[in-house]
Amino acid sequence: MSDNEIVPDDQQPDDLEVQPAADRDAKSAPPERATEGPFDATEANPARPYVDLGGVKILPREGLHLRLEVEEGTNRVVAVGLDYAGSTLQVQAFAAPRSTGLWHEIREQIEDQILKQGGKSTVQPGPFGPELIAGVPATAPDGSQGVRMARFIGVDGPRWLLRGVIAGEALTNPAAQTAVEDLFRSVVVVRGSSPMPPRDLIPLTIPKTAATGGAQTATP
């Protein structure tokens, strides 16, 4: 989970709980995904000025700051962090089977990890399908105990899964929520034609330019 705001214990939701799981093999995606996003590389508008990160492409916009999250030891780029509208959105794209989905199964596994950390979670319907709202115990900088809140979203596309983790103002501010959801919809997944085992991270690369079309990029 990325660095998120910590909510004091007395302000955390009381109704977070695990809900019944859906069919674990079914694809999970909004009906209009192919036209409204997130997009497959074959569906994206080639005229739009995307920032090319290999496995995903990001559409620049004013105020968007892009961070590449690098795995220690291997220097492999493992996620894209997007700071926007007072919020953070972490995106990762994974290889998936052609005819079945991964999101229901992966969401269950995320829930299990959260519960093992002493956290709470609930599955709720969202604009992209079932999503997970989670809170994990955390210590604030002043030493007080609280809960780190995050929203996990996922969309199954053609042979890929795009996962997003949202934190910050988008959890409570409707305008920020709409802005971050629109940002997630604009992401393009480049699966490629090479065989890949399901769940493998689709390789990400560092863009050739440090800044493109209003989206600033940086690596840690």
Backbone as ProteinMPNN parsed JSONL, in Angstrom:
{"seq_chain_A": "MSDNEIVPDDQQPDDLEVQPAADRDAKSAPPERATEGPFDATEANPARPYVDLGGVKILPREGLHLRLEVEEGTNRVVAVGLDYAGSTLQVQAFAAPRSTGLWHEIREQIEDQILKQGGKSTVQPGPFGPELIAGVPATAPDGSQGVRMARFIGVDGPRWLLRGVIAGEALTNPAAQTAVEDLFRSVVVVRGSSPMPPRDLIPLTIPKTAATGGAQTATP", "coords_chain_A": {"N_chain_A": [[0.844, -1.186, 0.0], [0.514, 2.245, -0.775], [1.883, 5.387, 0.533], [-0.481, 6.805, 2.521], [-3.07, 8.98, 3.812], [-3.449, 9.063, 7.35], [-6.063, 8.141, 9.348], [-7.44, 9.168, 12.415], [-8.202, 6.945, 15.18], [-10.744, 7.45, 16.303], [-12.139, 8.484, 14.197], [-12.437, 6.734, 12.169], [-14.276, 4.624, 9.833], [-17.049, 2.646, 11.027], [-18.221, 0.488, 9.878], [-16.781, -1.277, 8.3], [-16.366, -4.283, 6.742], [-15.872, -7.659, 5.603], [-17.399, -8.635, 2.599], [-19.572, -10.999, 0.832], [-17.956, -12.94, -1.735], [-17.66, -12.54, -5.329], [-18.158, -14.455, -8.39], [-15.185, -15.957, -8.913], [-13.812, -16.342, -11.274], [-14.936, -14.76, -13.196], [-14.889, -11.998, -15.504], [-14.316, -8.627, -14.515], [-15.513, -5.589, -15.203], [-16.596, -2.354, -16.323], [-19.491, -2.018, -18.469], [-19.06, -0.249, -20.599], [-16.354, -0.152, -20.998], [-14.548, -0.444, -23.233], [-14.959, 1.841, -24.736], [-14.968, 3.943, -22.948], [-12.867, 3.537, -21.207], [-10.755, 2.049, -18.603], [-8.329, 1.666, -21.292], [-7.469, -0.722, -23.847], [-4.445, -1.138, -25.746], [-5.138, -1.361, -28.417], [-7.427, 0.08, -28.583], [-6.993, 2.718, -27.985], [-6.723, 6.233, -28.734], [-4.576, 7.115, -31.212], [-3.685, 9.663, -31.674], [-3.525, 11.086, -29.359], [-1.497, 12.632, -26.816], [0.165, 10.62, -25.234], [2.109, 9.645, -22.339], [4.552, 7.348, -22.642], [5.051, 4.44, -20.99], [5.813, 1.876, -21.407], [4.351, -0.843, -20.42], [2.059, 0.533, -19.696], [0.274, 3.501, -20.708], [0.078, 6.937, -20.017], [-2.164, 9.612, -19.921], [-1.311, 12.936, -20.183], [-2.059, 15.77, -18.05], [-2.927, 18.975, -16.729], [-1.376, 19.691, -13.659], [-0.808, 17.115, -12.953], [1.389, 14.838, -11.479], [3.829, 12.5, -12.067], [5.158, 9.5, -10.839], [7.639, 6.999, -10.853], [7.721, 3.859, -9.45], [10.247, 2.027, -8.084], [11.727, -1.162, -7.763], [13.733, -2.185, -5.112], [17.105, -3.255, -5.373], [16.736, -4.678, -7.837], [16.156, -2.616, -9.517], [13.927, -2.533, -11.058], [11.075, -1.16, -12.59], [8.062, -1.127, -10.981], [5.569, -0.066, -10.52], [3.318, 2.652, -11.222], [3.051, 5.811, -9.901], [0.669, 8.305, -9.408], [0.194, 11.592, -8.71], [-2.431, 13.652, -8.047], [-5.044, 16.039, -7.985], [-5.008, 16.451, -5.181], [-4.662, 13.891, -4.322], [-3.548, 10.423, -4.424], [-2.845, 8.018, -6.912], [-2.067, 4.813, -7.519], [-0.998, 2.722, -10.103], [-0.977, -0.496, -11.616], [-0.358, -2.953, -14.082], [-1.308, -6.192, -15.069], [-0.651, -9.363, -16.612], [-3.221, -11.446, -17.956], [-5.59, -14.198, -18.292], [-7.205, -14.943, -21.47], [-9.993, -15.395, -21.552], [-10.996, -15.344, -18.963], [-11.209, -13.553, -15.802], [-9.161, -11.705, -13.378], [-9.605, -9.987, -11.263], [-11.548, -10.446, -9.203], [-10.469, -12.582, -7.737], [-7.931, -11.564, -6.986], [-8.728, -9.367, -5.497], [-9.901, -10.621, -3.29], [-7.609, -11.719, -2.165], [-6.202, -9.428, -1.444], [-7.925, -8.459, 0.538], [-7.595, -10.503, 2.428], [-4.9, -10.142, 3.161], [-5.067, -7.634, 4.354], [-6.724, -8.139, 6.569], [-5.05, -9.846, 7.986], [-3.187, -8.029, 8.849], [-4.498, -6.822, 10.839], [-6.417, -5.059, 10.019], [-9.463, -3.632, 8.566], [-12.042, -4.212, 6.143], [-14.202, -3.608, 3.323], [-16.279, -4.674, 0.649], [-17.618, -2.903, -2.03], [-20.008, -1.726, -4.481], [-18.858, 0.01, -7.383], [-17.948, 2.53, -9.86], [-16.324, 1.111, -11.594], [-16.876, -1.478, -11.112], [-16.933, -4.113, -8.599], [-15.285, -2.923, -5.688], [-12.739, -2.292, -3.214], [-12.73, -0.992, -0.01], [-10.511, -0.093, 2.412], [-8.97, -0.211, 5.659], [-6.037, 0.065, 7.496], [-4.27, -0.498, 10.506], [-2.141, 2.098, 11.687], [0.642, 4.232, 12.544], [0.733, 7.621, 13.244], [2.812, 10.528, 12.379], [3.06, 11.976, 14.79], [2.984, 10.044, 16.681], [0.527, 9.11, 17.479], [-2.159, 6.702, 17.282], [-3.812, 5.412, 14.437], [-5.691, 4.881, 11.418], [-4.819, 3.775, 8.243], [-6.22, 4.638, 5.29], [-7.493, 3.337, 2.205], [-8.523, 2.891, -1.193], [-9.236, 0.28, -3.297], [-9.286, -0.503, -6.664], [-10.217, -2.259, -9.667], [-9.909, -3.432, -13.038], [-10.746, -5.775, -15.455], [-9.376, -6.38, -18.545], [-8.795, -7.04, -22.091], [-6.929, -9.747, -21.894], [-5.525, -8.659, -19.772], [-5.167, -7.156, -16.48], [-5.918, -4.199, -14.86], [-4.946, -2.577, -12.026], [-5.78, -0.3, -9.457], [-4.854, 1.882, -6.76], [-6.179, 4.064, -4.544], [-5.765, 7.038, -2.655], [-5.933, 9.725, -0.211], [-7.484, 12.953, -0.834], [-9.423, 12.093, -2.618], [-10.828, 10.086, -1.396], [-12.755, 11.206, 0.175], [-13.632, 13.623, -0.888], [-15.883, 14.618, -3.268], [-15.37, 15.945, -5.745], [-12.612, 15.582, -6.126], [-12.61, 12.811, -6.174], [-14.023, 12.262, -8.559], [-12.219, 13.385, -10.409], [-9.938, 11.76, -10.103], [-10.956, 9.247, -10.759], [-11.535, 9.705, -13.458], [-8.95, 10.035, -14.384], [-7.954, 7.432, -13.996], [-9.569, 6.073, -15.825], [-8.496, 6.992, -18.203], [-6.135, 5.645, -18.589], [-4.009, 3.622, -20.593], [-3.486, 0.273, -21.413], [-0.79, -1.663, -22.442], [-0.537, -4.619, -23.512], [0.868, -6.296, -25.284], [2.14, -8.905, -27.497], [3.625, -11.04, -26.626], [3.917, -14.217, -24.971], [2.796, -14.519, -21.6], [2.742, -15.514, -18.214], [-0.328, -15.638, -16.365], [-0.958, -13.041, -13.992], [1.611, -12.06, -13.962], [3.544, -9.088, -13.824], [3.067, -6.647, -16.228], [5.719, -5.466, -18.118], [7.203, -2.359, -17.208], [8.6, 0.745, -18.311], [11.059, 3.384, -18.23], [10.193, 6.611, -19.301], [11.229, 8.271, -22.351], [11.446, 11.014, -22.248], [11.726, 13.504, -19.697], [9.595, 15.057, -18.962], [6.346, 15.454, -20.203], [3.93, 17.055, -22.047], [2.659, 18.425, -19.848], [2.525, 16.606, -17.786], [4.514, 15.828, -15.16], [7.357, 13.817, -14.701], [9.085, 11.521, -12.589], [11.632, 9.642, -10.903], [12.289, 7.723, -7.935]], "CA_chain_A": [[0.0, 0.0, 0.0], [1.31, 3.458, -0.839], [1.724, 6.278, 1.67], [-1.805, 7.397, 2.524], [-3.389, 9.708, 5.016], [-3.809, 8.233, 8.5], [-7.265, 8.631, 10.004], [-7.449, 8.812, 13.835], [-9.085, 5.829, 15.525], [-12.109, 7.853, 16.584], [-12.765, 8.995, 12.987], [-12.485, 5.7, 11.147], [-15.605, 4.045, 9.667], [-17.346, 1.537, 11.92], [-18.947, -0.576, 9.195], [-15.946, -1.993, 7.345], [-16.371, -5.715, 6.949], [-15.737, -8.409, 4.368], [-18.66, -9.02, 2.018], [-19.464, -12.221, 0.039], [-17.183, -12.798, -2.962], [-18.326, -12.837, -6.581], [-17.555, -15.535, -9.143], [-13.772, -15.593, -8.945], [-13.27, -16.447, -12.621], [-15.605, -13.837, -14.109], [-14.248, -10.711, -15.745], [-14.931, -7.507, -13.828], [-15.254, -4.366, -15.954], [-17.833, -1.672, -16.698], [-19.929, -2.393, -19.814], [-18.561, 0.693, -21.604], [-14.896, -0.032, -20.85], [-13.826, -0.319, -24.502], [-15.116, 3.196, -25.267], [-14.786, 4.939, -21.891], [-11.645, 3.257, -20.492], [-9.382, 2.027, -19.126], [-8.28, 1.195, -22.657], [-6.431, -1.567, -24.404], [-3.651, -0.395, -26.727], [-5.829, -1.382, -29.704], [-8.607, 0.953, -28.498], [-6.583, 4.086, -27.664], [-6.609, 7.208, -29.826], [-3.138, 7.311, -31.448], [-3.348, 11.087, -31.785], [-3.411, 11.7, -28.031], [-0.073, 12.71, -26.427], [0.409, 9.798, -24.052], [3.443, 9.345, -21.824], [4.726, 5.917, -22.881], [5.796, 3.785, -19.916], [5.916, 0.461, -21.736], [3.126, -1.593, -20.17], [0.922, 1.452, -19.62], [0.442, 4.856, -21.203], [-0.643, 7.881, -19.178], [-2.533, 10.837, -20.628], [-0.941, 14.09, -19.355], [-3.037, 16.816, -17.771], [-2.379, 20.007, -15.85], [-1.36, 19.358, -12.242], [-0.501, 15.698, -12.736], [2.79, 14.5, -11.231], [3.988, 11.059, -12.286], [6.313, 8.901, -10.178], [7.878, 5.593, -11.138], [8.102, 3.146, -8.235], [11.303, 1.102, -8.495], [12.022, -2.23, -6.823], [15.118, -2.137, -4.625], [17.928, -4.401, -5.731], [16.658, -4.997, -9.266], [15.893, -1.371, -10.257], [12.808, -2.755, -11.969], [9.907, -0.32, -12.361], [6.989, -2.061, -10.632], [4.282, 0.617, -10.427], [3.285, 4.065, -11.579], [2.349, 6.617, -8.925], [0.141, 9.529, -9.992], [-0.279, 12.569, -7.73], [-3.372, 14.487, -8.792], [-6.249, 16.484, -7.283], [-4.841, 16.233, -3.761], [-4.802, 12.462, -4.088], [-2.579, 9.573, -5.092], [-3.36, 6.853, -7.622], [-1.022, 3.894, -7.958], [-1.535, 1.791, -11.087], [-0.173, -1.624, -12.057], [-1.038, -3.776, -15.073], [-0.876, -7.577, -14.988], [-1.117, -10.273, -17.65], [-4.382, -12.218, -17.525], [-6.099, -15.107, -19.327], [-8.027, -14.306, -22.49], [-11.435, -15.547, -21.36], [-11.392, -15.192, -17.564], [-10.661, -12.378, -15.146], [-8.339, -11.878, -12.182], [-9.85, -9.0, -10.227], [-12.267, -10.984, -8.042], [-9.529, -13.396, -6.951], [-6.907, -10.702, -6.401], [-9.367, -8.55, -4.46], [-10.01, -11.469, -2.107], [-6.281, -11.856, -1.572], [-5.903, -8.146, -0.79], [-8.707, -8.472, 1.775], [-6.969, -11.425, 3.365], [-3.689, -9.502, 3.665], [-5.466, -6.535, 5.24], [-7.208, -8.732, 7.814], [-3.897, -10.371, 8.714], [-2.506, -6.881, 9.451], [-5.367, -6.26, 11.858], [-7.252, -4.034, 9.429], [-10.839, -3.922, 8.22], [-12.297, -3.927, 4.741], [-15.529, -3.882, 2.803], [-16.448, -4.621, -0.795], [-18.779, -2.12, -2.39], [-20.085, -1.474, -5.916], [-18.287, 1.274, -7.811], [-18.091, 2.779, -11.3], [-15.536, 0.143, -12.357], [-17.24, -2.808, -10.645], [-16.673, -4.266, -7.166], [-14.047, -2.325, -5.214], [-12.437, -2.572, -1.808], [-12.356, 0.111, 0.875], [-9.763, -0.764, 3.475], [-8.259, 0.553, 6.672], [-5.001, -0.723, 8.162], [-3.696, 0.237, 11.629], [-0.896, 2.799, 11.37], [1.068, 5.233, 13.512], [0.945, 8.938, 12.66], [4.11, 11.115, 12.742], [3.092, 12.434, 16.186], [2.932, 8.89, 17.558], [-0.841, 8.667, 17.74], [-2.604, 5.559, 16.5], [-4.905, 5.684, 13.527], [-5.942, 3.906, 10.366], [-4.449, 4.211, 6.896], [-7.338, 4.285, 4.429], [-7.214, 3.232, 0.776], [-9.571, 2.332, -2.045], [-8.65, -0.581, -4.318], [-10.157, -0.695, -7.808], [-9.602, -3.122, -10.666], [-10.664, -3.668, -14.268], [-10.245, -6.834, -16.324], [-9.463, -6.057, -19.962], [-8.386, -8.14, -22.972], [-5.671, -10.383, -21.495], [-4.827, -7.881, -18.746], [-5.868, -6.573, -15.339], [-5.372, -2.928, -14.39], [-5.303, -2.35, -10.632], [-5.498, 1.031, -8.943], [-4.985, 2.115, -5.326], [-6.467, 5.492, -4.385], [-5.694, 7.569, -1.296], [-5.968, 11.182, -0.173], [-8.762, 13.659, -0.878], [-10.405, 11.37, -3.441], [-11.604, 9.186, -0.546], [-13.821, 11.932, 0.874], [-14.029, 14.807, -1.653], [-16.497, 14.152, -4.517], [-14.718, 16.508, -6.927], [-11.337, 14.882, -6.282], [-12.929, 11.431, -6.559], [-14.355, 12.271, -9.988], [-11.005, 13.671, -11.169], [-9.045, 10.598, -10.068], [-11.594, 8.196, -11.547], [-11.328, 10.05, -14.863], [-7.547, 9.739, -14.66], [-7.84, 5.974, -14.113], [-10.205, 5.685, -17.086], [-7.687, 7.401, -19.352], [-4.942, 4.811, -18.694], [-3.974, 2.642, -21.681], [-2.654, -0.887, -21.102], [-0.126, -2.24, -23.608], [-0.269, -6.009, -23.133], [1.844, -6.903, -26.18], [1.782, -10.225, -28.016], [4.48, -12.083, -26.053], [3.266, -15.032, -23.945], [3.112, -14.175, -20.217], [1.887, -16.207, -17.248], [-1.273, -14.777, -15.651], [-0.512, -12.363, -12.774], [2.911, -11.409, -14.151], [3.481, -7.657, -14.059], [3.441, -6.242, -17.578], [6.911, -4.639, -17.891], [7.158, -0.909, -17.295], [9.872, 1.338, -18.689], [11.217, 4.814, -17.981], [9.945, 7.337, -20.548], [12.407, 8.885, -22.961], [11.501, 12.413, -21.836], [11.48, 13.689, -18.252], [8.3, 15.698, -18.8], [5.643, 15.443, -21.467], [2.575, 17.567, -22.135], [2.07, 18.857, -18.589], [2.685, 15.588, -16.737], [5.897, 15.747, -14.726], [7.743, 12.456, -14.343], [10.251, 11.439, -11.724], [11.898, 8.352, -10.274], [12.812, 7.949, -6.576]], "C_chain_A": [[0.881, 1.239, 0.0], [1.059, 4.322, 0.379], [0.381, 6.993, 1.557], [-2.007, 8.174, 3.807], [-3.809, 8.742, 6.109], [-4.981, 8.884, 9.211], [-7.225, 8.232, 11.461], [-8.468, 7.726, 14.123], [-10.536, 6.258, 15.7], [-12.824, 8.422, 15.364], [-12.881, 7.936, 11.895], [-13.891, 5.13, 11.03], [-15.796, 2.836, 10.565], [-17.878, 0.317, 11.178], [-18.111, -1.31, 8.162], [-15.949, -3.475, 7.687], [-16.291, -6.399, 5.596], [-17.118, -8.859, 3.9], [-18.475, -10.294, 1.185], [-18.755, -11.97, -1.282], [-18.032, -13.131, -4.181], [-17.662, -14.044, -7.224], [-16.098, -15.172, -9.414], [-13.182, -15.63, -10.347], [-13.879, -15.449, -13.603], [-14.774, -12.574, -14.316], [-15.028, -9.617, -15.021], [-14.541, -6.223, -14.554], [-16.581, -3.678, -16.247], [-18.211, -2.001, -18.14], [-19.33, -1.526, -20.919], [-17.039, 0.812, -21.588], [-14.177, 0.238, -22.167], [-13.911, 1.086, -25.091], [-14.836, 4.285, -24.241], [-13.51, 4.726, -21.082], [-11.874, 2.55, -19.16], [-9.309, 1.268, -20.464], [-7.195, 0.151, -22.892], [-5.687, -0.748, -25.456], [-4.35, -0.336, -28.085], [-7.017, -0.431, -29.744], [-8.244, 2.422, -28.307], [-6.5, 4.947, -28.917], [-5.133, 7.503, -30.072], [-2.72, 8.768, -31.518], [-3.162, 11.753, -30.425], [-1.964, 11.606, -27.539], [0.26, 11.926, -25.163], [1.878, 9.794, -23.641], [3.594, 7.829, -21.871], [5.624, 5.316, -21.804], [5.922, 2.278, -20.162], [4.585, -0.237, -21.573], [1.889, -0.74, -20.026], [1.297, 2.778, -20.268], [-0.455, 5.765, -20.381], [-0.933, 9.139, -19.985], [-2.217, 12.048, -19.753], [-2.117, 15.036, -19.149], [-2.421, 17.778, -16.772], [-2.478, 19.564, -14.391], [-1.04, 17.915, -11.935], [1.003, 15.506, -12.566], [2.916, 12.989, -11.258], [5.267, 10.57, -11.632], [6.432, 7.439, -10.593], [8.387, 4.921, -9.872], [9.021, 1.994, -8.614], [11.591, 0.101, -7.387], [13.495, -2.183, -6.419], [15.858, -3.411, -5.022], [17.936, -4.696, -7.211], [16.526, -3.754, -10.137], [14.787, -1.552, -11.289], [11.655, -1.83, -11.597], [8.707, -1.238, -12.14], [5.613, -1.394, -10.528], [4.444, 2.061, -10.872], [2.47, 4.791, -10.524], [1.944, 7.94, -9.552], [-0.398, 10.414, -8.877], [-1.158, 13.573, -8.461], [-4.576, 14.81, -7.916], [-6.174, 16.195, -5.786], [-4.888, 14.777, -3.357], [-3.644, 11.717, -4.723], [-3.319, 8.407, -5.734], [-2.167, 6.022, -8.059], [-1.643, 2.904, -8.931], [-0.492, 0.733, -11.425], [-1.0, -2.434, -13.035], [-0.434, -5.184, -15.053], [-1.415, -8.368, -16.176], [-2.261, -11.123, -17.099], [-4.8, -13.173, -18.634], [-7.012, -14.369, -20.303], [-9.502, -14.29, -22.112], [-11.908, -15.396, -19.924], [-10.697, -13.98, -16.951], [-9.852, -12.727, -13.91], [-8.811, -11.027, -11.004], [-10.559, -9.581, -9.001], [-11.316, -11.769, -7.133], [-8.488, -12.521, -6.262], [-7.496, -9.829, -5.305], [-9.527, -9.354, -3.173], [-8.661, -11.596, -1.391], [-5.855, -10.563, -0.868], [-6.648, -8.057, 0.542], [-8.035, -9.33, 2.842], [-5.709, -10.809, 3.982], [-4.022, -8.392, 4.656], [-5.934, -7.076, 6.588], [-6.054, -9.278, 8.654], [-3.094, -9.25, 9.377], [-3.347, -6.228, 10.546], [-6.274, -5.169, 11.338], [-8.675, -4.503, 9.182], [-11.053, -3.566, 6.757], [-13.745, -4.208, 4.4], [-15.498, -3.814, 1.29], [-17.715, -3.839, -1.09], [-18.822, -1.953, -3.911], [-19.52, -0.103, -6.245], [-18.426, 1.438, -9.309], [-17.319, 1.802, -12.171], [-15.917, -1.298, -12.034], [-16.975, -2.904, -9.158], [-15.316, -3.672, -6.784], [-13.925, -2.527, -3.714], [-12.046, -1.285, -1.1], [-11.725, -0.51, 2.111], [-9.122, 0.231, 4.425], [-7.299, -0.353, 7.409], [-4.429, 0.095, 9.315], [-2.35, 0.846, 11.271], [-0.612, 3.83, 12.452], [1.357, 6.544, 12.792], [2.302, 9.486, 13.081], [4.202, 11.582, 14.192], [2.988, 11.281, 17.184], [1.549, 8.377, 17.871], [-1.215, 7.518, 16.814], [-3.794, 5.939, 15.632], [-5.042, 4.571, 12.52], [-5.563, 4.512, 9.024], [-5.519, 3.704, 5.932], [-6.907, 4.245, 2.962], [-8.404, 2.593, 0.078], [-8.905, 1.555, -3.174], [-9.675, -0.804, -5.43], [-9.44, -1.568, -8.834], [-10.514, -3.317, -11.858], [-9.972, -4.762, -15.068], [-10.462, -6.432, -17.777], [-9.095, -7.256, -20.813], [-6.988, -8.654, -22.607], [-4.87, -9.534, -20.514], [-5.779, -7.49, -17.62], [-5.161, -5.277, -14.99], [-5.876, -2.691, -12.974], [-4.921, -0.941, -10.221], [-5.689, 1.076, -7.44], [-5.075, 3.619, -5.123], [-6.378, 5.877, -2.917], [-5.759, 9.09, -1.365], [-7.371, 11.738, -0.281], [-9.834, 12.921, -1.665], [-11.232, 10.381, -2.633], [-12.806, 9.883, 0.076], [-14.37, 13.12, 0.089], [-14.597, 14.377, -3.001], [-15.818, 14.688, -5.775], [-13.386, 15.814, -7.192], [-11.572, 13.442, -6.716], [-13.216, 11.347, -8.054], [-13.108, 12.475, -10.841], [-10.086, 12.454, -11.231], [-9.652, 9.428, -10.845], [-11.432, 8.45, -13.041], [-9.888, 9.768, -15.285], [-7.339, 8.237, -14.851], [-8.434, 5.496, -15.438], [-9.321, 5.979, -18.29], [-6.446, 6.533, -19.55], [-5.1, 3.809, -19.841], [-3.028, 1.518, -21.277], [-2.108, -1.473, -22.403], [0.301, -3.662, -23.235], [0.836, -6.619, -23.99], [1.427, -8.31, -26.57], [2.611, -11.36, -27.417], [3.721, -12.892, -25.005], [3.738, -14.611, -22.546], [2.205, -14.974, -19.295], [0.907, -15.225, -16.615], [-0.686, -14.294, -14.328], [0.869, -11.739, -12.915], [2.7, -9.925, -14.425], [3.903, -7.36, -15.497], [4.575, -5.231, -17.454], [6.668, -3.151, -18.124], [8.546, -0.377, -17.629], [9.879, 2.822, -18.359], [11.014, 5.568, -19.292], [11.201, 8.035, -21.054], [12.56, 10.341, -22.554], [11.133, 12.533, -20.373], [10.135, 14.336, -17.99], [7.636, 15.782, -20.155], [4.251, 16.026, -21.291], [1.927, 17.929, -20.819], [2.126, 17.839, -17.487], [4.152, 15.482, -16.383], [6.204, 14.329, -14.3], [9.006, 12.489, -13.493], [10.421, 10.013, -11.24], [12.517, 8.615, -8.902], [14.338, 7.96, -6.567]], "O_chain_A": [[1.891, 1.279, 0.703], [0.153, 4.052, 1.168], [0.143, 7.712, 0.586], [-1.236, 8.055, 4.759], [-4.446, 7.724, 5.838], [-4.903, 10.04, 9.626], [-6.995, 7.058, 11.752], [-9.468, 7.59, 13.417], [-11.454, 5.539, 15.304], [-13.989, 8.807, 15.462], [-13.376, 8.224, 10.806], [-14.637, 5.139, 12.009], [-14.853, 2.094, 10.84], [-17.982, -0.765, 11.756], [-18.663, -1.908, 7.238], [-15.577, -3.868, 8.793], [-16.601, -5.799, 4.567], [-17.909, -9.391, 4.68], [-17.342, -10.646, 0.858], [-18.925, -10.911, -1.887], [-18.993, -13.896, -4.095], [-16.712, -14.6, -6.673], [-15.822, -14.175, -10.081], [-12.148, -15.008, -10.589], [-13.39, -15.308, -14.724], [-14.05, -12.139, -13.421], [-16.254, -9.676, -14.929], [-13.379, -5.816, -14.525], [-17.597, -4.354, -16.407], [-17.324, -2.241, -18.96], [-19.114, -1.996, -22.036], [-16.492, 1.783, -22.113], [-13.276, 1.076, -22.208], [-13.038, 1.487, -25.861], [-14.508, 5.415, -24.603], [-13.096, 5.622, -20.346], [-12.994, 2.458, -18.659], [-10.102, 0.365, -20.731], [-6.155, 0.142, -22.232], [-6.227, 0.219, -25.994], [-4.176, 0.632, -28.826], [-7.559, -0.16, -30.816], [-9.106, 3.288, -28.453], [-6.241, 4.452, -30.014], [-4.488, 8.096, -29.207], [-1.532, 9.079, -31.431], [-2.682, 12.885, -30.358], [-1.28, 10.619, -27.81], [0.601, 12.515, -24.137], [2.772, 9.92, -24.478], [2.846, 7.108, -21.212], [6.808, 5.641, -21.716], [6.116, 1.505, -19.225], [3.766, -0.227, -22.492], [0.776, -1.232, -20.212], [2.472, 3.131, -20.364], [-1.599, 5.423, -20.081], [-0.047, 9.669, -20.656], [-2.798, 12.182, -18.676], [-3.042, 15.094, -19.959], [-1.492, 17.419, -16.049], [-3.533, 19.118, -13.941], [-1.004, 17.527, -10.767], [1.793, 15.951, -13.398], [2.194, 12.284, -10.554], [6.335, 11.146, -11.837], [5.43, 6.728, -10.673], [9.374, 5.365, -9.285], [8.635, 1.097, -9.364], [11.688, 0.467, -6.216], [14.385, -2.148, -7.269], [15.293, -4.504, -5.004], [18.992, -4.937, -7.796], [16.752, -3.813, -11.346], [14.718, -0.815, -12.273], [11.296, -1.724, -10.425], [8.371, -2.039, -13.012], [4.598, -2.087, -10.455], [5.545, 2.61, -10.894], [1.32, 4.43, -10.274], [2.769, 8.623, -10.158], [-1.337, 10.034, -8.178], [-0.704, 14.262, -9.374], [-5.069, 13.948, -7.187], [-7.152, 15.748, -5.187], [-5.124, 14.455, -2.193], [-2.853, 12.295, -5.468], [-4.284, 7.88, -5.181], [-1.352, 6.467, -8.868], [-2.682, 2.311, -8.641], [0.703, 1.016, -11.511], [-2.207, -2.591, -12.849], [0.786, -5.349, -15.025], [-2.499, -8.08, -16.684], [-2.269, -11.476, -15.92], [-4.415, -12.989, -19.789], [-7.528, -13.296, -19.99], [-10.188, -13.291, -22.326], [-13.114, -15.327, -19.686], [-9.731, -13.452, -17.502], [-9.847, -13.869, -13.449], [-8.455, -11.313, -9.861], [-10.204, -9.242, -7.872], [-11.359, -11.633, -5.91], [-8.195, -12.718, -5.083], [-6.841, -9.575, -4.294], [-9.312, -8.825, -2.083], [-8.595, -11.58, -0.162], [-5.218, -10.608, 0.185], [-6.082, -7.635, 1.55], [-7.923, -8.933, 4.002], [-5.478, -10.937, 5.184], [-3.345, -8.229, 5.671], [-5.579, -6.531, 7.633], [-6.074, -9.185, 9.881], [-2.394, -9.493, 10.36], [-2.958, -5.206, 11.111], [-6.849, -4.421, 12.128], [-9.048, -5.621, 9.539], [-10.344, -2.729, 6.199], [-14.429, -4.954, 5.101], [-14.779, -2.999, 0.712], [-18.758, -4.075, -0.481], [-17.782, -2.031, -4.566], [-19.683, 0.84, -5.472], [-18.977, 0.558, -9.97], [-17.614, 1.669, -13.359], [-15.358, -2.234, -12.606], [-16.807, -1.876, -8.503], [-14.32, -3.892, -7.473], [-14.889, -2.887, -3.038], [-11.14, -0.575, -1.537], [-12.332, -1.35, 2.775], [-8.781, 1.353, 4.051], [-7.687, -1.417, 7.893], [-4.128, 1.274, 9.13], [-1.517, 0.202, 10.634], [-1.511, 4.248, 13.182], [2.137, 6.575, 11.84], [2.898, 8.982, 14.033], [5.288, 11.589, 14.771], [2.914, 11.509, 18.391], [1.407, 7.312, 18.472], [-0.672, 7.375, 15.719], [-4.669, 6.696, 16.051], [-4.571, 3.455, 12.737], [-5.949, 5.639, 8.714], [-5.705, 2.497, 5.775], [-6.058, 5.027, 2.536], [-9.182, 1.854, 0.682], [-8.101, 2.111, -3.922], [-10.796, -1.241, -5.17], [-8.21, -1.614, -8.868], [-11.736, -3.363, -11.719], [-8.771, -4.693, -15.327], [-11.591, -6.174, -18.194], [-9.083, -8.382, -20.316], [-5.985, -8.047, -22.98], [-3.65, -9.679, -20.435], [-7.001, -7.491, -17.772], [-3.94, -5.255, -14.839], [-7.083, -2.612, -12.742], [-3.858, -0.445, -10.595], [-6.566, 0.405, -6.896], [-4.16, 4.359, -5.485], [-6.847, 5.149, -2.042], [-5.652, 9.676, -2.442], [-8.337, 11.091, 0.123], [-11.025, 13.102, -1.41], [-12.241, 9.881, -3.129], [-13.772, 9.225, 0.463], [-15.474, 13.581, 0.377], [-13.861, 13.818, -3.814], [-15.701, 13.969, -6.768], [-13.063, 15.494, -8.336], [-10.821, 12.909, -7.532], [-12.708, 10.457, -8.737], [-12.946, 11.823, -11.873], [-9.523, 12.149, -12.282], [-8.928, 8.696, -11.52], [-11.214, 7.512, -13.808], [-9.636, 9.32, -16.404], [-6.629, 7.82, -15.765], [-7.872, 4.62, -16.096], [-9.399, 5.275, -19.298], [-5.767, 6.661, -20.569], [-6.168, 3.228, -20.038], [-1.902, 1.772, -20.849], [-2.858, -1.744, -23.34], [1.391, -3.865, -22.698], [1.659, -7.38, -23.481], [0.461, -8.846, -26.026], [2.325, -12.528, -27.678], [2.958, -12.321, -24.226], [4.927, -14.376, -22.331], [1.012, -15.101, -19.569], [1.278, -14.081, -16.352], [-0.003, -15.044, -13.63], [1.266, -10.951, -12.056], [1.792, -9.546, -15.164], [4.977, -7.777, -15.93], [4.421, -4.23, -16.755], [6.025, -2.745, -19.092], [9.551, -0.988, -17.267], [8.823, 3.441, -18.225], [11.61, 5.198, -20.303], [12.111, 8.346, -20.287], [13.677, 10.858, -22.516], [10.324, 11.758, -19.863], [9.582, 14.182, -16.901], [8.275, 16.136, -21.146], [3.473, 15.538, -20.471], [0.716, 17.75, -20.683], [1.805, 18.162, -16.343], [4.96, 15.084, -17.222], [5.401, 13.699, -13.611], [9.869, 13.353, -13.651], [9.451, 9.258, -11.175], [13.2, 9.623, -8.719], [14.947, 8.137, -5.512]]}, "name": "protein", "num_of_chains": 1, "seq": "MSDNEIVPDDQQPDDLEVQPAADRDAKSAPPERATEGPFDATEANPARPYVDLGGVKILPREGLHLRLEVEEGTNRVVAVGLDYAGSTLQVQAFAAPRSTGLWHEIREQIEDQILKQGGKSTVQPGPFGPELIAGVPATAPDGSQGVRMARFIGVDGPRWLLRGVIAGEALTNPAAQTAVEDLFRSVVVVRGSSPMPPRDLIPLTIPKTAATGGAQTATP"}
